[in-house]
Amino acid sequence: MAELLEAIELEAIEDDVACASAVTAVLNEWPAHHARLREIRQRRVLALKESGKTWPQIGQILGVHPTHAQQIAKGLRSTKRPPKAAEG
C-alpha cells in the first residue's frame, strides 16, 4: 500500500488547498475502483491456481485463509463488505 501512496505522490503537493482537494478527489473516486481491483485480483488468483499452486499456497501469498483464496477465485464478496448497489 505504501507503494500506491508513493505513486500517487499526494504528499508532494506543497499547497495545502491543492493537496487536500486532490486527496478528497481520490477518496471520492476510490469506491469505483474497488470492483476493478477485485477483478484484477480474481484473475491473478485464477492464474496462480492454473499454474499449479494450491489453495494453501495462494492463501499464504495473499495473507488469507485458503478458503478465502477460493472465494476470491469465485468472485465471492466477504460478508464484512456492504453489498453491491445492484444486490441491495
Secondary structure as GFF3:
##gff-version 3
##sequence-region A 1 88
A	DSSP	alpha_helix	2	8	.	.	.	ID=ss1
A	DSSP	three_ten_helix	10	12	.	.	.	ID=ss2
A	DSSP	alpha_helix	16	50	.	.	.	ID=ss3
A	DSSP	alpha_helix	55	62	.	.	.	ID=ss4
A	DSSP	alpha_helix	66	74	.	.	.	ID=ss5
###
